[in-house]
Amino acid sequence: MHSTISPIDGEENDRFGCAVSISGDYAIIGATGKSPAGAAYIFVCQNNTWIQQEKLTPNDEKNVSEFGFSVDINTNYAIVGVKSGYYESSYGVAYIYKRNNTKWDLITKLLPDSPSGGGGYQIGYPVSITNKYAVIGSPSENHGYITIFQNINDTWKPYLRFQSENGRYGNAVLIDNEFCMISSLSASNGKGKAFINDISKLSGGLVSISGKITDSHNEPVQNVSIYGKKKDKNFEFLCKTDSLGNYLFKVLCGWDGEIKIQKESLIFNAPYRKIFERVTNDIIDQNFSIQSYYCSGYVKDIAGNPISAIKISFINEGGHTYTNSAGYFSHIVYNNWSGYAKPEGRGFKFTPDIINYKNVDNNFLNQNFIGHKKIVFGYVLDENNKPIQGINMNFSTGNSVITDGSGFYNKEIDYNWSGTITPELKGFKFQPPSRSFENVVIDIPDQNFIRFQNQPLLSVDPTKLDISAESGTKNILIKTEEIDYWTANVHPSSSWINVIKIDNNIKVSYSKNTQNYGRYALILIKSGEITKSVEVIQAFNSSSNGFNPPDWKVEPSDFRYQGNINAIVKDINNNILQSDNDLLGAFVDNQCRGVVSPSPSADGKRFFLQIWSNKTNEILSFKYYDSMNNNMYKDVLPEVQFIPDLELGNILNPFELKLQRSQPIPDANNDGRVDVIDAIEVLKFIVE
């Protein structure tokens, strides 16, 4: 059977057929000239007829040229190589697609690393793929390498890279099951060779070289740089030793080269270079060493006492150590090290500041330091310049000292200390209240304070108690700087009211008022020279005098129009009246048009008064019933002209009504008015 295959969108100069591959019923053909970056076409054989199933193009065509230069396919995967032009470099790339029914989806892009010292490698020049492996050849003029990728759940990971000194190695590749064939065009003086390899026996294509670097005391040396190079190439950084002095790096199987070690200006013991030829297996114990020396000494204070836990830093990659309980330190530095030792910690200033070292080649003993601190001191006196003993001097950074019999205090502080000194004694204040310091580097004398008798702040809440005629208790909150130095008493002393001091509260207890008049008392709270008072007014039992609250009523269904007033009521002394049983009424010619008691709100109690009318421009007057004193007030101003949907005041800015005069005579007959008839009723009650 003979078949001719061509693409649906074929054009001149497509170079369709520059690379081909077939597997079962699937074929793939490259077309590197297809605009704009090349293409690869997949065909499937159905009923002995080959039909185009997919056209593959790069998803990053702006960075690619000659897509389709090499191709390979099996029933599940296809691979397309790009010889050059990837990201404007001479390196290529390979794309792997997976069949999804009749579609082929791009699942990854393989971009092998160029080997060190490389150049001129044509990555992606040949490609080959199975379900398990993909191989990419990267030949160059004098040698070449291949990279094999392994498929792990559709994630293609580098498996090995194998380099050869044979010219044009990797010019053609083919992979089948566990075997890989690689050609080398220039091998054997141009005769060419083909190599067949068992992939499972290539041991990954990378080998490791490892070792350890220690000093003359067999201690690990860390952060030493390892450099390596191939023959006739420059040294390149490979790795550094870890905290245990170990290093490890990997090279290609068959690597020839040299390594050396380096750290600052240190001089390592010979040999400090190692040469390798044809490395085909892991190599261990490639160890190096360096001579080391001790730097040791003591850190003490000016009295000769040891100072522990002082950090001694050996600046310039020399490490650090700490003094022990005897103030002793000992540290290892390496051959030819240069730098300086610097003590620091615990707030000390040290002499000398540092000790310098240059090209160390022997032990250094008696490298001693003296630690200094600074002192702050002064006196605390009273206003008559007499010394005050027992004043607690608080330092903001912790700890405190107490003045002695001469009023003197002193404290050792850290070098460069910043902080505040605050004297403290209950019932007294000081001038200045505190002293602040910043970055102290010298002793500080004469930090004196004067003590004065304190006049403590004092506040009470509430300052007035309006209580009912029934017995009960109330609480008064006391705020003062001297919580233990205040008293509370009732004036005048009376058996019906009692106060008890509990922490920063006063518990007020009172008995039932059975009299026909209110009771009054004053609670005096004193702290130092300050006195505050709380006025206590107890209502009388209204049932005892025969008077009752007014029976003000309104029937909204009798009226057509409504308005609203959000109000507060004040007495002639501007005190706000808001007892729960108080009543505010609106009237037109003594006819009640609205009545309400106060209700709580977010900003205090308010009278939410609804008013009613059948016509506009009526003049509303107001009356007020004081339930605490059983008094009714009819002169409440201002009057208000009614209009439909009237709105006066709100919670934040209530409409203000004010009593114009006190009504000593109650509304005795409950007719909503206080007049001569009420006065007669009161006189009758008194006579009886």
C-alpha positions in Angstrom: 0.0 0.0 0.0 1.3 3.4 -0.9 0.0 6.6 0.7 0.9 10.3 0.3 0.5 12.6 3.3 0.3 16.3 3.2 -1.1 19.0 5.6 -4.4 20.7 5.2 -2.8 24.2 5.3 0.4 23.3 3.3 2.2 26.2 1.6 5.4 26.7 -0.3 8.6 26.8 1.8 6.9 25.0 4.8 9.7 22.4 4.6 7.0 19.8 5.5 8.8 16.4 6.0 12.1 17.8 7.5 11.6 15.2 10.3 9.3 12.2 10.5 8.4 9.4 12.9 5.7 6.7 13.0 4.3 4.3 15.6 1.4 2.1 14.9 -1.5 4.1 13.6 0.1 7.5 14.4 2.7 9.5 12.4 4.2 12.9 13.1 5.9 15.1 10.5 7.9 18.3 11.1 7.6 21.5 9.0 10.2 24.0 10.3 9.3 26.6 7.6 5.7 27.0 8.6 5.1 30.6 9.6 5.6 32.0 12.1 7.9 29.6 14.0 7.4 26.1 12.5 4.9 23.3 13.1 4.5 19.6 13.5 1.5 17.6 12.1 0.1 14.4 13.6 -1.8 12.0 11.3 -3.8 8.9 12.3 -4.6 5.9 10.1 -8.3 5.1 9.8 -9.6 2.5 7.4 -6.2 2.5 5.6 -6.4 6.2 5.1 -4.1 8.7 6.8 -5.9 11.8 8.0 -4.6 14.9 9.8 -5.6 14.8 13.5 -3.6 17.7 15.0 -1.4 20.6 14.1 1.2 21.4 16.8 2.7 24.9 17.2 4.8 26.4 20.1 2.9 28.3 22.8 5.7 30.8 22.9 6.3 31.3 19.2 8.0 34.7 19.7 10.9 32.9 21.4 11.2 30.0 19.0 12.4 29.2 15.5 12.6 25.9 13.6 9.9 24.2 15.7 9.6 20.7 14.3 13.3 20.2 13.5 13.1 16.8 15.2 10.0 14.7 16.1 9.1 11.4 17.6 5.8 9.7 18.5 4.2 6.7 20.1 0.6 5.9 20.8 0.4 8.2 23.9 3.1 10.8 23.6 4.8 13.0 21.0 7.9 15.1 21.3 8.9 18.0 19.1 12.4 19.5 19.1 13.6 23.0 18.4 17.3 23.1 17.3 18.0 26.7 18.1 16.7 30.2 18.7 15.1 29.6 22.1 15.1 33.0 23.9 17.5 34.3 21.3 20.3 31.9 22.3 22.0 29.1 20.5 20.2 26.5 22.6 17.1 24.6 21.7 14.2 23.1 23.5 11.8 20.2 23.3 8.0 20.0 23.8 6.1 16.9 25.0 2.5 16.4 24.1 0.1 13.8 25.4 -2.8 12.3 23.5 -6.3 13.0 24.9 -8.7 11.0 22.7 -8.3 12.9 19.4 -6.5 15.9 20.9 -2.8 16.3 21.8 -2.2 18.5 24.8 1.1 20.1 25.7 2.1 18.9 29.1 5.7 20.1 29.5 8.6 21.9 27.9 12.1 20.4 28.4 15.1 22.8 28.4 18.2 20.9 29.5 21.0 22.9 31.2 24.1 23.5 29.1 27.1 21.8 30.8 29.7 24.1 32.4 32.2 25.6 30.0 29.8 24.8 27.2 29.0 26.7 24.1 27.8 25.7 20.6 25.6 22.9 22.0 22.5 22.3 19.8 20.0 21.2 22.5 16.9 19.6 20.9 18.7 18.7 17.7 17.5 15.0 17.9 14.7 13.7 20.2 13.1 10.4 21.0 10.3 9.3 23.3 8.6 6.3 24.9 5.9 6.1 27.6 8.7 5.9 30.2 11.6 7.9 28.9 12.5 10.9 26.6 16.0 11.5 25.3 17.3 14.8 23.9 20.6 15.0 22.1 22.9 18.1 22.3 25.8 17.7 20.0 28.6 20.2 19.4 31.6 20.2 17.2 34.1 18.5 19.4 32.0 16.6 21.9 28.3 16.5 23.0 25.9 15.1 25.6 22.5 13.6 26.0 19.8 14.2 28.6 17.3 11.5 29.6 14.1 12.4 31.2 11.9 10.0 33.1 8.1 10.1 33.1 6.6 10.0 36.6 2.8 10.5 36.5 3.1 12.8 33.5 5.9 14.8 35.3 9.0 14.5 33.2 12.0 14.8 35.5 15.7 14.8 34.6 17.0 11.2 35.0 20.6 11.5 33.8 22.9 13.6 31.7 25.8 11.8 29.9 28.6 13.7 28.2 31.2 12.4 25.8 34.4 13.8 24.3 33.5 12.2 20.9 32.7 14.9 18.3 29.1 15.4 17.4 28.0 13.0 20.2 24.2 13.0 20.4 23.8 13.9 16.7 21.0 11.2 16.5 19.2 9.4 19.3 16.7 6.6 19.6 15.1 5.2 22.7 13.3 1.9 22.9 12.1 0.3 26.2 15.3 0.3 28.5 17.8 0.9 25.7 19.1 4.1 24.2 21.1 4.5 21.0 23.3 7.6 20.5 25.4 8.4 17.4 28.7 10.4 17.2 29.4 11.6 13.6 33.0 12.6 14.3 34.1 9.6 16.4 37.1 7.5 15.2 38.6 10.4 13.1 35.4 11.0 11.3 34.3 7.4 10.7 31.5 7.8 13.2 30.1 5.5 15.8 26.8 4.5 17.4 26.5 3.6 21.1 23.9 1.4 22.6 23.4 1.8 26.4 21.3 0.0 29.0 19.6 3.0 30.7 19.2 1.2 34.0 23.0 0.7 34.2 24.1 4.2 33.5 23.8 5.1 37.2 22.2 8.4 36.6 25.1 9.8 34.6 26.3 11.9 37.5 28.9 11.0 40.1 29.7 12.8 43.4 32.9 14.0 45.0 32.8 14.6 48.7 35.1 15.2 51.7 35.6 17.1 54.9 37.8 20.0 56.0 39.1 20.1 59.6 41.6 22.1 61.6 44.6 20.8 63.6 42.3 20.1 66.5 40.1 17.9 64.3 37.3 20.5 64.6 35.2 21.1 61.4 35.9 24.2 59.3 32.7 25.6 57.8 31.9 28.0 54.9 35.1 27.0 53.0 34.4 27.4 49.2 35.1 24.5 46.9 36.1 25.5 43.3 36.4 23.1 40.3 37.4 23.2 36.7 37.8 21.0 33.7 41.1 20.8 31.8 42.0 24.1 30.1 39.0 25.8 31.7 38.6 28.4 34.5 37.7 27.5 38.0 34.0 27.8 38.9 32.3 27.8 42.3 30.9 24.4 43.3 29.8 24.4 46.9 30.7 25.3 50.5 31.4 23.2 53.6 28.5 22.9 56.1 28.6 23.3 59.9 30.2 19.8 60.1 32.9 20.7 57.7 31.5 18.4 55.0 31.2 19.2 51.3 29.7 17.3 48.3 29.2 18.2 44.6 28.3 16.2 41.5 29.9 16.0 38.0 29.2 14.2 34.8 30.3 10.6 34.6 33.8 10.5 33.0 34.7 14.0 34.3 38.3 15.1 34.2 39.3 18.1 36.3 40.7 19.7 39.4 39.3 21.2 42.7 40.8 23.7 45.1 39.6 25.2 48.4 39.5 28.8 49.5 38.3 31.0 52.4 39.4 34.6 52.8 43.1 34.9 53.3 43.5 31.5 55.2 46.4 29.2 54.2 45.4 25.5 54.2 47.8 22.6 54.6 49.2 21.1 51.5 47.8 19.7 49.3 45.0 22.3 48.9 44.3 21.1 45.4 43.2 17.7 44.1 43.3 16.4 40.5 40.8 13.8 39.0 40.8 11.7 35.8 37.9 10.0 34.3 35.6 10.0 37.3 33.1 7.1 36.8 32.1 6.4 40.4 31.4 8.4 43.6 34.6 9.5 45.3 34.6 10.1 49.1 37.2 11.2 51.7 38.7 14.0 49.6 39.7 15.7 52.8 41.6 18.9 53.5 43.0 20.5 56.7 44.3 23.7 58.1 46.5 24.6 61.1 44.6 26.3 63.9 45.6 28.4 67.0 44.1 29.4 70.3 43.2 32.9 71.4 42.3 33.0 75.1 42.0 35.3 78.1 39.8 36.7 80.9 37.1 39.4 81.1 36.8 41.0 84.6 35.4 44.1 86.2 37.5 46.9 87.7 37.4 45.1 91.1 38.8 41.9 89.5 35.5 40.0 89.6 34.9 37.7 86.6 32.2 38.6 84.1 30.4 35.7 82.6 28.3 35.5 79.4 30.3 38.1 77.5 30.3 37.5 73.8 33.8 37.7 72.2 33.4 38.2 68.4 36.4 37.6 66.1 35.5 40.0 63.3 36.2 39.0 59.7 34.9 35.4 59.5 36.6 34.4 62.8 33.4 33.2 64.6 32.7 34.0 68.3 32.7 32.5 71.8 31.4 33.4 75.3 33.1 33.8 78.7 32.4 31.1 81.3 31.6 31.6 85.0 35.3 32.4 85.7 35.2 35.1 83.0 37.5 32.9 80.8 37.3 32.5 77.0 39.2 30.4 74.5 38.6 30.4 70.8 40.2 28.8 67.7 41.3 30.9 64.7 43.0 29.6 61.6 46.4 29.9 60.0 46.9 33.4 58.5 43.7 34.8 59.8 43.5 38.6 60.2 40.9 40.5 62.1 40.1 41.7 65.6 38.5 40.4 68.8 35.6 42.6 70.2 33.9 41.9 73.6 30.2 43.0 74.0 27.3 42.4 76.3 25.6 42.9 79.7 25.9 46.7 79.4 29.7 46.9 79.9 32.2 49.2 78.3 35.5 47.4 77.8 39.2 48.3 77.9 40.7 47.8 75.4 37.8 48.1 72.9 39.3 45.6 70.6 42.5 43.5 70.1 43.8 43.3 66.5 45.4 40.3 64.9 47.3 40.0 61.6 48.3 36.8 59.7 48.0 34.6 62.8 50.6 31.8 63.0 50.8 31.0 66.7 48.7 30.9 69.9 47.7 34.1 71.7 47.2 33.9 75.5 46.3 36.5 78.1 44.0 38.4 75.7 42.3 40.1 78.6 39.6 42.8 78.8 38.3 45.0 81.7 34.6 45.7 81.9 33.3 49.1 83.2 29.8 50.4 84.1 28.6 53.8 85.0 27.0 55.2 88.2 24.0 57.5 88.7 23.5 59.0 92.2 21.8 61.8 94.1 19.6 62.8 97.1 15.9 63.0 97.9 15.0 65.9 100.3 11.8 67.4 101.6 10.7 71.0 100.9 12.8 72.0 104.0 15.9 70.3 102.5 15.8 67.5 105.1 16.8 64.0 103.8 14.1 61.5 103.2 14.7 57.8 103.9 12.9 54.9 102.3 12.0 56.5 98.9 11.7 53.9 96.2 13.7 55.0 93.2 12.3 53.1 90.2 14.5 52.6 87.1 12.5 52.1 83.9 14.7 49.3 82.7 14.0 47.2 85.8 15.1 47.0 89.4 15.0 49.8 92.0 17.0 51.2 94.9 15.8 52.8 98.2 17.2 56.0 99.7 19.2 55.6 102.9 19.1 57.7 106.1 20.8 60.6 104.4 18.4 60.5 101.5 21.2 59.2 99.3 20.7 56.7 96.5 23.1 55.3 93.8 22.9 52.6 91.1 25.3 51.1 88.6 23.9 51.4 85.1 24.9 49.9 81.7 27.2 51.7 79.4 25.1 53.6 76.8 22.1 53.1 79.1 18.9 55.0 78.3 15.9 55.2 80.6 14.1 57.0 83.4 14.4 57.3 87.2 11.1 57.9 89.0 10.8 58.3 92.8 7.7 56.9 94.5 6.0 57.2 97.9 2.3 57.0 98.5 0.7 60.3 99.5 3.6 62.4 98.1 4.7 63.9 94.8 8.2 64.9 93.7 9.9 67.6 91.8 10.9 66.8 89.1 8.5 63.9 88.8 11.2 61.9 87.0 14.6 62.2 85.2 15.3 60.8 81.8 18.7 59.8 80.3 19.9 58.7 76.9 23.1 56.9 75.9 24.9 57.4 79.2 28.7 57.1 78.7 29.9 58.9 82.0 29.0 58.8 85.7 26.0 61.0 86.5 26.1 62.8 89.9 23.6 65.1 91.6 20.4 63.6 90.3 18.3 65.1 93.1 14.6 65.2 93.9 12.4 67.3 96.3 9.4 65.6 98.0 6.1 67.4 98.5 2.9 66.5 100.2 0.6 65.2 97.5 -2.8 66.7 96.8 -4.5 63.7 95.2 -7.1 63.8 92.5 -10.5 62.9 93.6 -13.8 62.4 91.7 -17.1 60.8 92.6 -19.9 59.4 90.4 -22.7 60.2 90.7 -22.7 63.5 92.5 -26.5 63.4 93.3 -28.7 60.5 94.3 -32.5 60.8 93.8 -33.9 57.8 95.6 -37.5 56.5 95.9 -39.4 56.4 99.2 -38.8 52.6 99.5 -35.8 51.2 101.3 -32.8 50.1 99.2 -29.1 50.6 98.3 -27.1 52.6 95.9 -23.4 52.6 94.9 -21.0 55.6 94.5 -17.8 55.1 92.5 -14.7 56.8 93.9 -11.7 57.7 91.7 -8.5 58.8 93.4 -4.8 58.4 93.1 -4.6 57.5 96.8 -7.1 54.6 97.0 -6.3 53.9 100.6 -6.5 57.4 101.9 -10.1 58.7 101.7 -13.1 58.8 104.1 -16.9 59.0 103.7 -19.4 60.3 106.2 -23.1 61.4 106.3 -23.9 65.0 107.2 -26.0 65.5 109.2 -25.7 62.2 110.9 -29.0 60.3 110.6 -30.4 56.9 111.3 -32.2 56.5 108.0 -29.1 56.5 105.8 -25.8 54.6 106.3 -22.5 54.4 104.2 -19.9 51.7 104.0 -16.5 52.0 102.3 -15.7 49.0 100.0 -12.5 49.3 98.0 -13.1 52.3 95.6 -16.9 52.3 96.2 -19.3 53.6 98.8 -22.4 51.4 99.5 -25.3 53.7 100.5 -28.1 52.0 102.4 -31.4 53.8 103.3 -34.7 52.9 105.0 -38.3 53.5 103.8 -39.6 57.0 104.0 -43.1 56.9 105.7 -43.2 60.7 106.2 -45.3 63.0 104.0 -42.2 65.0 103.0 -38.9 64.2 101.4 -35.6 63.5 103.3 -32.2 65.1 102.6 -28.6 64.1 103.4 -25.1 65.0 102.3 -22.3 62.4 101.9 -18.9 64.0 102.4 -15.9 62.2 100.8 -12.4 63.5 101.8 -8.9 62.6 100.4 -6.1 64.7 101.7 -7.2 68.3 101.5 -9.8 67.7 98.9 -13.5 67.2 99.8 -16.3 66.1 97.5 -20.0 65.8 98.3 -22.9 63.7 97.1 -26.4 65.1 97.6 -29.1 62.5 98.6 -32.8 63.3 98.2 -35.4 60.7 99.1 -38.9 61.1 97.9 -41.9 60.7 100.2 -44.6 58.1 99.9 -47.3 59.9 97.9 -50.1 57.6 99.2 -49.5 59.0 102.6 -50.8 62.5 101.6 -53.7 61.4 99.6 -52.4 62.9 96.3 -52.2 60.9 93.1 -50.5 61.4 89.7 -52.7 63.3 87.2 -54.9 61.1 85.0 -53.9 62.7 81.6 -55.3 60.7 78.6 -55.6 61.2 74.9 -57.5 59.2 72.2 -55.5 59.3 68.9 -58.5 58.1 66.9 -60.3 61.4 67.6 -57.7 63.3 65.7 -56.6 63.6 62.0 -53.0 64.9 62.4 -50.0 63.8 64.3 -46.7 65.4 65.3 -43.6 64.3 67.3 -41.4 66.0 69.9 -38.2 64.5 71.2 -37.6 66.5 74.3 -35.8 66.9 77.7 -37.2 68.9 80.6 -35.1 71.1 83.0 -36.1 72.7 86.3 -35.4 76.3 87.2 -31.8 75.3 88.2 -31.2 73.7 84.8 -31.3 70.2 86.3 -32.6 67.6 83.9 -35.8 65.9 85.2 -36.1 62.3 84.1 -37.6 60.1 86.9 -39.2 57.0 85.4 -42.8 58.0 86.7 -42.6 61.6 85.7 -45.2 62.7 83.0 -45.0 65.3 80.3 -48.3 66.4 78.8 -49.3 68.6 75.8 -52.6 70.6 76.0 -54.8 72.9 74.0 -57.3 74.7 76.4 -56.7 72.0 79.1 -57.6 69.2 76.6 -54.8 66.7 76.6 -53.2 66.2 73.2 -50.4 63.9 74.2 -48.7 62.4 77.3 -45.6 60.3 77.9 -43.0 59.2 80.5 -39.2 59.4 79.8 -37.6 56.5 77.9 -33.9 55.5 77.8 -31.8 56.2 74.7 -28.1 56.0 73.7 -27.6 59.6 75.0 -29.7 59.5 78.1 -33.4 59.6 78.8 -35.8 61.4 76.4 -39.5 62.3 76.3 -40.7 60.8 73.0 -44.0 62.8 72.9 -46.7 62.2 70.2 -49.1 65.1 69.8 -52.5 65.1 68.1 -54.8 67.7 66.4 -57.6 68.3 63.9 -56.3 71.6 62.6 -53.2 73.5 62.0 -51.8 76.5 63.9 -53.2 75.4 67.3 -51.0 76.6 70.2 -49.8 73.7 72.4 -48.9 74.3 76.1 -47.1 71.8 78.3 -47.6 70.5 81.9 -45.2 68.4 83.9 -45.7 66.0 86.8 -42.7 65.5 89.1 -43.2 62.0 90.6 -40.3 62.3 93.0 -41.9 65.3 94.8 -45.5 64.7 93.7 -45.7 68.2 92.2 -47.4 69.3 89.0 -46.1 72.2 86.9 -48.2 74.0 84.4 -45.8 76.8 83.4 -43.6 74.8 81.0 -42.1 76.8 78.1 -41.9 77.3 75.3 -45.3 76.8 73.8 -45.4 75.2 70.3 -47.6 76.0 67.2 -48.9 72.7 65.8 -48.6 71.8 62.1 -49.3 68.4 60.6 -46.3 66.0 60.7 -44.5 68.3 63.1 -41.0 67.1 64.1 -39.1 68.9 66.9 -35.7 67.6 68.3 -33.9 64.3 68.1 -31.8 62.1 70.3 -28.6 64.0 69.8 -30.3 67.5 69.9 -33.5 67.2 71.9 -36.1 70.0 72.1 -35.7 71.7 75.5 -38.6 72.5 77.8 -38.1 74.4 81.0 -40.1 74.7 84.2 -40.7 78.4 84.9 -41.5 78.2 88.6 -42.0 75.7 91.4 -45.5 74.5 92.2 -45.6 74.0 96.0 -49.3 73.0 95.8 -50.0 69.7 94.0 -52.9 68.9 91.7 -54.9 67.6 94.6 -58.2 66.9 92.7 -56.3 65.4 89.7 -58.1 67.7 87.2 -54.8 68.6 85.4 -54.8 72.1 86.9 -53.3 73.7 90.0 -55.7 76.3 91.3 -57.6 77.6 94.4 -59.5 74.4 94.7 -56.3 72.4 95.0 -55.1 74.8 97.8 -58.4 74.2 99.7 -57.9 70.4 99.3 -54.4 70.7 100.7 -55.6 72.8 103.7 -58.4 70.3 104.4 -55.7 67.5 104.5 -53.5 69.4 106.9 -56.5 70.3 109.3 -57.6 66.7 109.4 
